[in-house]
Amino acid sequence: MKRVLTAKDLASMGIGAIIGTGIFVLTGVVAHEKAGPAVCISFIIAAIVAGLAALSYAEMACLVPIAGSAYTYTYATCGELMAWIIGWDLILEYLVGAATVSVGFSHYLQAFFKDAFDWEPSSKLMSAPFKYKDDAFSKTGNYFSLPSFIIVILLTILLCRGVKSSAWVNNVLVIVKLIVILVFIFGSAKYVNPDNFKPFVPPSTGKFGEFGGSGILRGATVVFFAFIGFDAISTAAQEARNPQRDLPIGIGLSLIICTMLYIATSIVMLGVVNYTEIAGEGKGAPFQITAAATGQKWLSIFCEVGILAGLTSVMLVLLIGQPRIFFSMAVDGLFPEIASRLHPKYKTPVITTAIAGFICAAAGGMFPVDLLADLTSVGTLFAFFLVHCSVLILRWREPDRPRRFKVPLGPVFPVIGALTCIGLVAVDSVSAIIRLVVWMGIGLIFYFAYGARHSKLNNPERYARTESLQVIRESHYTTEIKDHEGNLEVKGAVA
């Protein structure tokens, strides 16, 4: 792959992936159904868990600066089977994560048409045919979320043409997104009504973790989706110019900036609109609801345009990361060789990018945002748990190995990070955990049926000749000089 990404590009990728549906859509859903105005506390809890994971990611990214993210780190420390489990989990995280954002994109596109053109398109082709509430599915009467499907397909086509052009587009979208959030915060702050913060923590209903202390924790597991993204930076390690230096910078900067914006946004949003009105049936765009409550129509339209651009950048980065997980696993022999092929001109994993893009587009068109976000959060927490374990294992096995970045306080932060990940998974819905277990079961069947029988680790003799030829070809060069008459002579060849 081409090493073209700078620290600025990586930080922009992180911000592009982090700021998205989590803040633009899920803030309203979590406040309305689980935490009330205390959703800002849910964000703080999620930020602490994500921050601990970011430290471990930064250390591992310096030690293993190649594509693959948590999959590669686990492979290097815990072995092939655990690496397969986490790789399979990451496939779910990025696919479902991008699909979740595409649903939010459709909600805001619908709101934009209504505010800008006074035209409300039929929900039949703008919303998913199913909704999910109280751990049960029901039909909505809609056909398909067409905008969700189309935007993912268009981004997939862009990604097939190269990561540098995609990074440039992402940088522009991130600037637009940050401007919109800052304008929203300062444009709405003077309309904050302190009475909307009462009660700050609504009393618990005792059902499905709604409100009260348990509601805040359940809310943290959902809004944790808002912090997913910095790990996508590490999937592009093989395309970074100086991964040992730039990856920790990109991860740290993106998480700090996004956390501050999230807390400020949630406080302003729940101060302008009461938590009972910020979301609900047919309400999927809390930024639009908040801007409309201020009576400033220009703010509504401005936010909607910017948020559409912002959500596009999130999908772009997540769709960059997912095929590179496939690529890394295929290079190790765990997936068919076709998944490791790069386009001869663009040097991108074009086949896996196309497959992943189509599956993601279909999921975004069919399923509701809260179901997709919940499933993504559980999978990501599991991935973060294994990254913390990888740091601890390498600290024990190779304590003297040079580390450009090291998690402070020895094993304390990785241990705390691993425990907090398990804690948030434990308070999540049973159905989300069951779906994750089912997905893992399918993955294990595939691993023992194909991956274990074709992996390079288990079958070194099968790949020995091929790999030796590849090494010779990559390092081969000749020494050429010209004699006194200008004729070319080959004086030596080195492999």
C-alpha positions as CSV (number, residue, x, y, z in Angstrom):
1,M,0.0,0.0,0.0
2,K,1.1,3.6,-0.6
3,R,2.4,5.5,2.5
4,V,0.7,8.8,2.0
5,L,-1.1,9.7,5.2
6,T,0.3,12.3,7.6
7,A,-0.5,12.8,11.3
8,K,-3.0,15.5,10.3
9,D,-4.7,13.1,7.9
10,L,-4.8,10.4,10.7
11,A,-6.3,12.8,13.3
12,S,-8.8,14.0,10.7
13,M,-9.7,10.4,10.0
14,G,-10.3,9.9,13.7
15,I,-12.5,13.0,14.0
16,G,-14.2,12.1,10.8
17,A,-15.1,8.6,12.2
18,I,-15.9,9.6,15.8
19,I,-18.2,12.6,15.3
20,G,-21.3,11.2,13.6
21,T,-24.5,9.4,14.4
22,G,-23.4,9.0,18.1
23,I,-23.8,12.8,18.7
24,F,-26.2,13.7,15.8
25,V,-28.8,11.0,16.4
26,L,-28.1,8.9,19.5
27,T,-27.9,11.8,21.9
28,G,-31.6,12.4,21.6
29,V,-32.5,8.7,21.7
30,V,-30.5,8.0,24.9
31,A,-31.7,11.2,26.6
32,H,-35.4,10.4,25.7
33,E,-35.3,6.7,26.7
34,K,-32.5,6.1,29.2
35,A,-30.6,9.0,30.9
36,G,-32.6,12.2,30.5
37,P,-30.4,15.4,30.9
38,A,-27.8,13.2,32.5
39,V,-26.8,11.9,29.1
40,C,-23.7,14.1,29.5
41,I,-22.7,11.8,32.3
42,S,-23.2,8.9,29.9
43,F,-20.8,10.6,27.5
44,I,-18.2,11.2,30.3
45,I,-18.3,7.5,31.3
46,A,-18.0,6.4,27.7
47,A,-15.2,8.9,27.1
48,I,-13.2,7.4,30.0
49,V,-13.6,3.9,28.7
50,A,-12.6,5.1,25.2
51,G,-9.7,7.1,26.5
52,L,-8.2,4.1,28.3
53,A,-8.6,2.1,25.1
54,A,-7.0,4.8,23.1
55,L,-3.8,4.6,25.3
56,S,-3.5,0.9,24.7
57,Y,-4.2,1.3,21.0
58,A,-1.5,4.0,20.7
59,E,1.1,1.7,22.4
60,M,0.1,-1.3,20.2
61,A,0.1,0.8,17.1
62,C,3.7,1.8,17.7
63,L,4.7,-1.8,18.3
64,V,2.8,-3.4,15.4
65,P,2.5,-0.5,12.8
66,I,0.7,-2.5,10.1
67,A,-2.9,-2.7,8.9
68,G,-5.4,-4.7,10.8
69,S,-6.0,-2.8,14.1
70,A,-7.0,-5.0,17.1
71,Y,-6.8,-8.1,14.9
72,T,-3.1,-7.6,14.2
73,Y,-2.3,-6.8,17.8
74,T,-4.2,-9.9,19.1
75,Y,-2.5,-12.0,16.5
76,A,0.9,-10.8,17.7
77,T,0.2,-11.5,21.3
78,C,-2.6,-14.1,21.9
79,G,-2.3,-16.3,18.8
80,E,-4.4,-17.1,15.7
81,L,-7.6,-18.3,17.3
82,M,-8.1,-15.2,19.4
83,A,-7.0,-13.0,16.5
84,W,-9.7,-14.6,14.4
85,I,-12.3,-14.0,17.0
86,I,-11.4,-10.3,17.2
87,G,-11.1,-9.9,13.5
88,W,-14.5,-11.4,13.0
89,D,-15.8,-9.0,15.6
90,L,-14.2,-6.0,13.9
91,I,-15.9,-7.0,10.6
92,L,-19.2,-6.7,12.4
93,E,-18.1,-3.4,14.1
94,Y,-17.2,-1.6,10.9
95,L,-20.0,-3.0,8.8
96,V,-22.8,-2.3,11.3
97,G,-21.2,0.9,12.4
98,A,-21.2,2.4,8.9
99,A,-24.8,1.1,8.4
100,T,-25.8,2.9,11.6
101,V,-24.5,6.2,10.4
102,S,-26.3,5.7,7.0
103,V,-29.6,5.5,8.9
104,G,-28.8,8.8,10.6
105,F,-28.0,10.3,7.2
106,S,-31.4,9.4,5.9
107,H,-33.1,11.1,9.0
108,Y,-31.3,14.3,8.4
109,L,-31.8,14.3,4.7
110,Q,-35.5,14.0,5.3
111,A,-35.4,17.0,7.8
112,F,-33.4,19.0,5.3
113,F,-35.9,18.6,2.5
114,K,-38.7,19.7,4.9
115,D,-36.9,22.8,6.2
116,A,-35.2,24.0,3.0
117,F,-37.9,23.2,0.4
118,D,-41.0,22.7,2.6
119,W,-41.3,19.2,1.1
120,E,-41.6,16.2,3.3
121,P,-40.8,13.0,1.3
122,S,-42.7,9.9,2.0
123,S,-41.2,7.8,4.7
124,K,-41.9,4.7,2.6
125,L,-38.5,5.0,0.9
126,M,-36.7,7.1,3.6
127,S,-37.0,4.8,6.7
128,A,-36.3,1.2,7.6
129,P,-39.1,-1.4,7.3
130,F,-38.5,-2.5,10.9
131,K,-38.3,-0.9,14.3
132,Y,-36.8,-2.2,17.5
133,K,-38.1,-1.5,20.9
134,D,-38.1,-3.5,24.2
135,D,-36.0,-6.2,22.6
136,A,-38.6,-7.0,20.0
137,F,-39.0,-6.3,16.2
138,S,-42.1,-4.8,14.6
139,K,-43.0,-3.6,11.1
140,T,-43.1,0.1,10.4
141,G,-45.0,-0.1,7.1
142,N,-42.0,1.4,5.2
143,Y,-40.3,-0.3,2.3
144,F,-36.7,0.7,2.4
145,S,-34.3,3.5,3.4
146,L,-33.1,4.4,-0.1
147,P,-30.8,7.3,0.9
148,S,-29.0,5.1,3.3
149,F,-28.4,2.6,0.5
150,I,-27.3,5.1,-2.1
151,I,-24.8,7.1,0.0
152,V,-22.9,3.9,1.0
153,I,-22.7,2.7,-2.6
154,L,-21.4,6.1,-3.7
155,L,-18.7,6.1,-1.0
156,T,-17.7,2.6,-1.9
157,I,-17.1,3.7,-5.4
158,L,-14.9,6.6,-4.2
159,L,-12.9,4.3,-1.9
160,C,-12.1,1.8,-4.7
161,R,-10.2,4.7,-6.4
162,G,-7.7,5.2,-3.7
163,V,-7.2,6.2,0.0
164,K,-5.4,9.5,-0.7
165,S,-8.4,11.0,-2.6
166,S,-10.7,9.6,0.1
167,A,-8.6,11.2,2.8
168,W,-8.7,14.6,1.0
169,V,-12.5,14.4,0.8
170,N,-12.7,13.4,4.5
171,N,-10.5,16.4,5.5
172,V,-12.9,18.8,3.9
173,L,-16.0,17.1,5.4
174,V,-14.4,17.2,8.9
175,I,-13.8,20.9,8.7
176,V,-17.4,21.4,7.7
177,K,-18.6,19.2,10.5
178,L,-16.6,21.0,13.2
179,I,-17.8,24.4,12.0
180,V,-21.4,23.2,12.2
181,I,-21.1,21.8,15.7
182,L,-19.5,25.1,17.0
183,V,-22.1,27.2,15.3
184,F,-24.8,25.0,16.8
185,I,-23.4,25.3,20.3
186,F,-22.9,29.1,20.3
187,G,-26.1,29.7,18.3
188,S,-28.3,27.7,20.7
189,A,-26.6,28.4,24.0
190,K,-28.6,31.6,24.8
191,Y,-31.9,29.6,24.4
192,V,-31.0,27.2,27.2
193,N,-33.7,26.9,29.9
194,P,-32.4,25.7,33.2
195,D,-35.8,24.1,34.0
196,N,-35.2,21.6,31.3
197,F,-32.4,20.1,33.5
198,K,-35.0,19.2,36.2
199,P,-34.9,16.4,37.1
200,F,-31.3,16.0,36.0
201,V,-31.5,12.2,36.6
202,P,-35.1,11.1,36.0
203,P,-36.4,8.4,38.4
204,S,-35.9,4.8,37.3
205,T,-38.8,3.0,35.6
206,G,-37.2,-0.3,36.5
207,K,-37.7,-1.6,32.9
208,F,-34.8,-2.2,30.5
209,G,-32.5,0.1,32.4
210,E,-34.5,3.2,31.7
211,F,-33.5,6.3,33.7
212,G,-31.9,6.4,37.1
213,G,-28.3,5.2,37.7
214,S,-28.8,2.1,35.6
215,G,-30.2,4.2,32.8
216,I,-27.0,6.4,32.8
217,L,-24.9,3.2,32.5
218,R,-27.1,1.7,29.8
219,G,-26.9,5.1,28.0
220,A,-23.1,5.0,28.2
221,T,-23.1,1.6,26.4
222,V,-25.2,3.1,23.6
223,V,-23.4,6.5,23.3
224,F,-20.1,4.6,23.4
225,F,-20.9,4.2,19.7
226,A,-20.1,7.9,19.5
227,F,-16.5,7.3,20.4
228,I,-15.9,4.5,17.9
229,G,-13.6,5.7,15.2
230,F,-10.2,6.4,16.7
231,D,-9.5,2.7,16.3
232,A,-10.1,3.0,12.5
233,I,-6.9,5.1,12.5
234,S,-4.9,2.0,13.3
235,T,-6.4,0.1,10.3
236,A,-4.6,2.6,8.0
237,A,-1.1,2.0,9.6
238,Q,0.4,0.6,6.4
239,E,-0.6,3.8,4.6
240,A,0.9,6.2,7.2
241,R,4.2,7.9,6.5
242,N,5.6,7.6,10.0
243,P,3.2,5.2,11.9
244,Q,5.2,5.0,15.1
245,R,5.0,8.8,15.6
246,D,1.8,9.7,13.8
247,L,-0.6,7.0,15.0
248,P,-0.5,8.0,18.7
249,I,-0.8,11.7,17.8
250,G,-3.8,11.0,15.6
251,I,-5.5,8.8,18.1
252,G,-5.0,11.2,21.1
253,L,-6.0,14.4,19.3
254,S,-9.1,13.0,17.7
255,L,-10.4,11.6,21.0
256,I,-9.7,14.8,23.1
257,I,-11.3,17.1,20.6
258,C,-14.4,15.0,20.2
259,T,-15.0,14.4,23.9
260,M,-15.0,18.2,24.6
261,L,-17.5,18.8,21.7
262,Y,-19.8,16.0,22.8
263,I,-20.2,17.2,26.4
264,A,-20.8,20.8,25.3
265,T,-23.3,19.7,22.6
266,S,-25.3,17.4,24.9
267,I,-25.6,20.1,27.6
268,V,-26.8,22.7,25.2
269,M,-29.2,20.4,23.4
270,L,-30.9,19.1,26.6
271,G,-31.0,22.7,27.9
272,V,-32.9,24.0,24.9
273,V,-35.3,21.0,24.5
274,N,-36.7,18.9,27.3
275,Y,-35.6,15.3,27.2
276,T,-39.2,14.1,26.8
277,E,-39.4,16.0,23.5
278,I,-35.9,15.5,22.0
279,A,-36.7,12.1,20.4
280,G,-39.5,9.6,20.0
281,E,-41.7,8.2,17.3
282,G,-40.8,9.9,14.0
283,K,-38.1,12.0,15.6
284,G,-34.6,11.0,14.4
285,A,-32.8,14.3,14.2
286,P,-32.2,16.0,17.6
287,F,-30.0,18.7,16.2
288,Q,-32.8,19.7,13.8
289,I,-35.3,19.6,16.7
290,T,-33.1,21.7,18.9
291,A,-32.4,24.3,16.2
292,A,-36.1,24.5,15.3
293,A,-36.9,25.1,19.0
294,T,-34.7,28.3,18.9
295,G,-36.9,29.7,16.1
296,Q,-33.9,30.2,13.9
297,K,-34.7,28.5,10.6
298,W,-31.3,29.4,9.1
299,L,-29.7,27.4,12.0
300,S,-31.8,24.4,11.2
301,I,-30.9,24.4,7.5
302,F,-27.2,25.2,8.2
303,C,-26.9,22.3,10.7
304,E,-28.6,19.8,8.4
305,V,-26.3,20.5,5.5
306,G,-23.3,20.3,7.7
307,I,-24.4,17.2,9.5
308,L,-25.1,15.5,6.2
309,A,-21.5,16.2,5.3
310,G,-20.3,15.1,8.7
311,L,-22.2,11.8,8.6
312,T,-20.7,11.2,5.1
313,S,-17.2,11.5,6.6
314,V,-18.0,8.9,9.3
315,M,-19.2,6.4,6.7
316,L,-16.1,7.1,4.6
317,V,-13.7,6.3,7.4
318,L,-15.5,3.2,8.6
319,L,-15.7,1.9,5.1
320,I,-11.9,2.5,4.8
321,G,-11.2,0.4,7.9
322,Q,-13.4,-2.6,7.2
323,P,-11.8,-3.9,4.0
324,R,-8.4,-3.6,5.5
325,I,-9.4,-6.0,8.3
326,F,-10.4,-8.5,5.5
327,F,-7.1,-7.7,3.8
328,S,-4.9,-8.5,6.9
329,M,-6.8,-11.7,7.6
330,A,-6.5,-12.8,4.0
331,V,-2.7,-12.1,4.0
332,D,-2.5,-14.5,7.0
333,G,-4.5,-17.1,5.1
334,L,-7.6,-16.9,7.2
335,F,-9.7,-15.7,4.3
336,P,-9.5,-16.7,0.6
337,E,-6.5,-15.1,-1.3
338,I,-8.9,-13.0,-3.4
339,A,-9.5,-10.8,-0.3
340,S,-5.8,-9.7,-0.3
341,R,-5.7,-8.6,-3.9
342,L,-5.0,-4.9,-4.5
343,H,-6.1,-2.9,-7.5
344,P,-3.1,-2.7,-9.9
345,K,-3.5,1.1,-10.3
346,Y,-5.2,2.4,-7.1
347,K,-3.5,-0.1,-4.7
348,T,-6.7,-0.5,-2.8
349,P,-8.4,-3.8,-1.7
350,V,-11.1,-3.2,-4.3
351,I,-12.9,-6.6,-4.1
352,T,-13.4,-6.6,-0.3
353,T,-14.3,-2.8,-0.4
354,A,-17.1,-3.6,-2.9
355,I,-18.4,-6.6,-1.0
356,A,-18.4,-4.8,2.3
357,G,-20.0,-1.7,0.8
358,F,-22.9,-3.6,-0.6
359,I,-23.6,-5.5,2.6
360,C,-23.4,-2.3,4.6
361,A,-25.7,-0.5,2.2
362,A,-28.3,-3.3,2.5
363,A,-28.2,-3.3,6.3
364,G,-28.6,0.5,6.5
365,G,-31.7,0.3,4.3
366,M,-33.3,-2.4,6.4
367,F,-32.6,-1.9,10.1
368,P,-33.3,0.9,12.7
369,V,-30.5,3.0,14.1
370,D,-30.8,2.0,17.8
371,L,-30.5,-1.8,17.0
372,L,-27.4,-1.3,14.8
373,A,-25.7,1.1,17.3
374,D,-26.3,-1.3,20.3
375,L,-24.8,-4.2,18.4
376,T,-21.8,-2.1,17.3
377,S,-21.1,-0.9,20.8
378,V,-21.0,-4.4,22.3
379,G,-18.7,-5.6,19.6
380,T,-16.3,-2.7,20.0
381,L,-16.1,-3.0,23.8
382,F,-15.1,-6.7,23.2
383,A,-12.4,-5.5,20.8
384,F,-11.1,-2.9,23.2
385,F,-10.9,-5.5,26.0
386,L,-8.6,-7.7,23.9
387,V,-6.4,-4.7,23.0
388,H,-5.9,-4.0,26.7
389,C,-5.0,-7.7,27.2
390,S,-2.6,-7.5,24.3
391,V,-0.7,-4.6,25.9
392,L,-0.5,-6.6,29.2
393,I,0.8,-9.7,27.5
394,L,3.5,-7.9,25.5
395,R,4.6,-6.0,28.6
396,W,5.1,-9.4,30.3
397,R,6.7,-11.2,27.3
398,E,8.9,-8.5,25.9
399,P,9.4,-5.9,28.6
400,D,12.6,-4.5,27.1
401,R,11.2,-4.0,23.6
402,P,11.5,-0.4,22.5
403,R,8.2,1.6,22.6
404,R,7.9,5.0,21.1
405,F,4.7,5.4,23.2
406,K,3.9,3.7,26.4
407,V,0.7,3.6,28.5
408,P,1.6,5.4,31.8
409,L,1.5,3.8,35.3
410,G,2.6,0.4,34.1
411,P,-0.3,-2.2,33.9
412,V,-2.7,-0.1,35.9
413,F,-4.5,1.7,33.0
414,P,-4.8,-1.4,30.8
415,V,-6.2,-3.4,33.7
416,I,-8.7,-0.7,34.5
417,G,-9.6,-0.3,30.8
418,A,-10.2,-4.1,30.4
419,L,-12.5,-4.1,33.5
420,T,-14.5,-1.1,32.4
421,C,-15.1,-2.7,29.0
422,I,-16.4,-5.8,30.7
423,G,-18.5,-3.7,33.0
424,L,-20.3,-1.8,30.2
425,V,-20.9,-5.1,28.3
426,A,-22.4,-6.6,31.5
427,V,-25.0,-3.8,31.8
428,D,-26.0,-3.9,28.1
429,S,-29.1,-5.7,26.9
430,V,-29.1,-9.4,26.9
431,S,-30.4,-9.6,23.3
432,A,-27.4,-7.5,22.1
433,I,-25.0,-9.9,23.9
434,I,-26.8,-12.9,22.4
435,R,-26.5,-11.5,18.9
436,L,-22.8,-11.0,19.4
437,V,-22.4,-14.6,20.6
438,V,-24.3,-15.9,17.6
439,W,-22.1,-13.8,15.2
440,M,-19.0,-15.2,17.0
441,G,-20.4,-18.8,16.6
442,I,-20.8,-18.3,12.9
443,G,-17.2,-17.0,12.8
444,L,-15.8,-20.0,14.6
445,I,-17.6,-22.4,12.2
446,F,-15.9,-20.5,9.3
447,Y,-12.5,-20.6,11.0
448,F,-12.5,-24.3,11.7
449,A,-13.9,-25.1,8.2
450,Y,-11.6,-22.8,6.3
451,G,-9.3,-20.5,8.2
452,A,-7.5,-23.1,10.4
453,R,-6.9,-25.3,7.3
454,H,-5.4,-22.6,5.2
455,S,-3.7,-20.2,7.6
456,K,0.0,-19.5,7.1
457,L,0.7,-20.2,10.8
458,N,-0.7,-23.7,10.7
459,N,0.6,-24.5,7.2
460,P,4.1,-23.0,6.9
461,E,5.2,-25.6,4.3
462,R,2.5,-24.6,1.9
463,Y,3.6,-20.9,1.8
464,A,7.3,-21.3,2.3
465,R,8.3,-21.3,-1.4
466,T,5.9,-18.5,-2.4
467,E,7.0,-16.2,0.5
468,S,10.7,-16.8,-0.1
469,L,10.2,-15.8,-3.8
470,Q,8.3,-12.7,-2.7
471,V,11.1,-11.6,-0.4
472,I,13.8,-12.1,-3.0
473,R,11.8,-10.1,-5.5
474,E,11.2,-7.2,-3.2
475,S,14.9,-6.9,-2.1
476,H,16.6,-7.7,-5.4
477,Y,18.7,-5.1,-7.1
478,T,21.6,-4.8,-9.5
479,T,24.7,-2.7,-9.6
480,E,25.2,-1.1,-13.1
481,I,28.1,1.0,-14.4
482,K,29.3,2.1,-17.8
483,D,32.7,1.4,-19.3
484,H,34.9,4.2,-20.8
485,E,33.1,3.7,-24.1
486,G,29.6,4.2,-22.6
487,N,28.6,0.5,-22.8
488,L,26.4,-0.7,-19.9
489,E,27.9,-3.5,-17.8
490,V,26.3,-5.4,-14.9
491,K,29.0,-5.7,-12.2
492,G,27.0,-7.5,-9.6
493,A,23.5,-8.6,-8.3
494,V,22.4,-8.8,-4.7
495,A,19.3,-10.4,-3.3
